[in-house]
């Protein structure tokens, strides 16, 4: 029997990342490896300590997750194999016996704090944010103190945690549904080593990293033109500093379609011709299963027919 696959993810147990991971594989079918941050999860795959990593890449509140975008844009190549969507809501929780009026310092991941700031301003206007490495890290610290009152008290009175973490860590809920956006979602991706790209499903997404030529007027327009003229829609575009000099940026892109689609392949070849650096980060099924709009003249058959017509012209067989 083969060894179970190892999946690195942002821990400890009960995070939204774990919820995304459990959409991919059951906890009894794989070895789950909680990590302290996104970089460690991706690094575990690169070092061979894990076979895959599940990391957040985009949220409705904050847009792209920069730690993930930067980690995938450089270093040993990795690819995205799948994406998962997880609804995101928070509960303000504390050790039993703590009341809302007792809360002056709140442990929370920075993204959690941002997603609850209006509620906090209205109900706990003087509360101080104590940053946490994940959405369940402060819950775990509170649980340790509950189990052993002799331990030093955490630097916070309560924590913003995913609702299931309240029961998991033996906490009491002081307030539920404290998120400002009831429709908030985070998009997670399954990351692994490159290999043969899976066949398209017809409802796919492709992720790329592109650097623009230096000091070239209209460079951004020229990059975007590679997609526009082929009828390819971008569902996400974000700039990130390359890091070697001020004013140097790369672009992280999600495009609607699969690398095996003629229009996507042609666009990527156009990028390769015009841009100094293009990194393919995978083609994978869309979590929302929405098929892209294929405009007139941009279907696979349109590209194939045009190519065949050109070859016939070159051989004197068509007009």
N, C-alpha and C positions, 0 to 999 in steps of 0.2 A: 504494500500500500504506500502511495506517495505521501510525502509530508504535506501538512496543511499549508496553504499559502499564508504569508505574513502581510498584514495591512497596518501601516503606520497612520496615525491620525492624531489630531489635537485632543489631548485628554485633560483631566482624568475622565472616568466614565460619566456618561450622562450629558455630554456636550451635544450641540447640534451637529457637529462633525460626526460623532458616533452615530447619530440618527441617520445621517446621510450614508455612512458606511454600511449600516444594517439594511439599507435598500439594495446593496450590492451583494452581500453575503451574510449568512447567519453567524452568530457568535460561536455556535458549535461546529461550524464548518471551516473556520479559519482561526489563525492566531492574531489577535488584535493587540497592537503595540501602541499604547498611548504615549504621546510626545508632549514636550512642554511648549512647542511653538511650531509654526508652519515650516520654517526653515529646517528644523530637525526632522520633521516628517518627510520632507522631500529629500533631505540629506541621507536618511535611512535607506531610501531606494537607491540612491547613487552609490552608497557604500556597500550595498549588498545585504544590509541588516534587515531589509524588508523587500518584499516583492512588489508591493504597490503602496501608494499613499492616497489618502482622501483629504483634500484641502478645500477651503472656501476660496472662491475666485471672484465673486460678485455678489453684492447685496442691493436691495431696493433702497436702503438708507444711505449707504456710503459709496455705492458704485464698485469699482474694481478693488480687490484686496491686493494692495501693493506688494505685500510680502510674497504672495504667490506669483504675481506677475513678474516681479524681479527675479525670483528664484528660477522660474522656468525660462526666462529670456536669455540666461547665460549659464555657463557650466556645462557639464556632461548632458547631452540631449536626452530629454524625456518627452513623452507624448501623453496627451489626454485621451483616455479610452472610453470615457462615459461621463455624463453629467447628471446630477441629481438636484432636485429642488426640495427645500425644507421650509415649511412655515416657521416664522420666528416670533415668539411671544415671550414675555418675561414675567416672573413673579418676584416680588420683594420678599425675601425670606430671612429668618433669623433663628437663633437658638430658642427653644421653648422658654417662655417667661419674659421675653423681650417684647415690648410694645412699640407701636409706631412712634410715640412721643420720645422714646429712648434713643432713636436713631439719629446720629449726627455724622457718622462716617459710613460710606457704603462701598463695599468691594464689588468691582464690576470690570469686565473686559471693556476696553475703550469703545468698541462697537455697540455693546449693550448700553453703555451710558448715553451715547449719542441717540440711540433709538428710544430712550425713555426720558430725555431731558425735559420735555414739556410737562409730563406728569410730575417729575421730580421738582421742577420749578414751582408747580402749583401746590404740591402737598408737602414737600420737604425743602423749602427754598434755601435753607442754610446748610444743607448736607454737603459734605466734602467727598469727592471721588477718590477712592483708593484703587489704582489700576491693578487688574489681575491678568494673568497670562491666558486664561480661558474663561468660558462662562460657568464652569463648574469648579474651578480652582478655589474660589472663596468658599463655596459650599463644603468642599472637602476639608478646608481649614476649620470651619465652624464645627463640622462633625468630629474632628479630632479633639477639639476642646470639650465637646459634649461628652465624648467617651472618656477623656482624662482631664478632669478639671484642674489638675496640677500643672498642665501645660500653660505657657504664656498665652494671654488673650490675643486673638488676632487684632490687627490694627484697624478694624472696622466693626460696626455694630450689626450690620445686616448686609445682604448681598442680592444683586440682581442675577437670577438664575433661570434656566429653562424650567417650566412647570414640573416635569417628572423628577427633577433633582430635589425637590422639596421632600418627597417621600423617601427617595433613595438615600439621602443623607440625614434623615431624621430631623428635619427642620420644621419650623412653623411658618405658615404663609401670613405675612402682614398685609399684603395687598396683591391681588391677582390682576392680570391683563393690564400691566402698567405701560405697555408699549404705546407709543404715540400713533403708530400706523397698524391697524388691525389686519392689514393685508400684506404685512412685511414678509419677505422671503429672502433666503440666501441660496445662492447657486454654488454647489460643490462639484468638484471634478475628481475622477479616479485617474491617477497618474501612474504610468509604468514605463518600461523601456521600449524603444522603438522596435517595430517589426513590420510584417506585411500589413498594410492598411486594410481593415475589414471592408467588405463590400458595402456599397451605399444602401440605405434603407428607403431613400426618397424623402426623408425628413431629417436631414443631417445639418451639422454645423462644422465649420473648419476654423481653427485658431492659428494665427500667424503672428510673428514678431518681425517688424520691418524697420530698417534704418534708412533715412533719407540721405541723398548725396549732400555734401557740405557746400554751402555758398552757391546754391543753384536756385535762381529765381523760379518760382512756380513748382518747386519740388513736391510739395504736398499735393498740389492739384494734379501733377503728373502721376503720383501714386494712386490717388483716388480715381483717376481716369481709367486705370487698368480695370477697375471693377465696374465703373459706370457704363463704359461702352460695351460691356459684355452682359449687362443686365444683372449684375451680382449685387445683392443688398448687404450692407454692413449692419449687423445687429448691435455691435459695440466697437468703439474706437477710443483708445486712451493713449495719451503720451506719457512716457516715463523717461527720466534722465538716464543717459547712457553711463554717466559717472566719470568719464575721463576728462571732461572739460565743460565749462559753463556754456549753455546754449546748445548742447548736443543732446538730442532726444531720439528715442525710438518710439515706435507705435505698436501697441498691442491691439489686435483686430480679431473679431469674430465675424465670419461671413456665413451667409445662409447657403448651404450646399456642401457637397463632398468633393474631395480632391479628384475623384474619378469622374465627376461631372465635367463635361467638355468646357463649359463656361468657366468653371473654377480653375481647371488645369490651365486654360489659356491665360486667365488673369494672373495666376502664380508665375507662369513663364514670363509674362510682361513685367512683373515685379523683379524677377531675377535679372532681366535685361537692364532695368533702369536703376535698381537700388543696390547699394554695396553689400547689404546683409539681409537675408531673408531666412527666418527659421520657421519650419513647419512644426506646429505643436499638435497635430492630429486632426483627423476627421472622425466624427462620432455621432451617434443618434441624439437628436434633440430630446430633452426631457419632456417638453410640452407636446412633442409629436406633431408639430405644425409644419406642413410642407411649404417650401418657398414658392413665391410667385415666379413663374417662368414666362418671360415676356416673348413676344413674337420675334423670331429670329435668333433666340438664344437657347433653344432646346438642344439636346445632344444630336438629334437628327439634323437640325439646321447646321450645326458645325460640321458634321460628317459630310453632309451633302455639299456644303461649300468647299470643303477640302477636296472632295472627289472631283468637283467641277474644276478646281484649280489644276489638279493633276491632269485632267483631260485637256485643258487649255495648253498646258506645257507640252503635251504629246501631240498636239494638233488634232485632237479628237472632239473638240467642242468649240462653240463660239459664244 
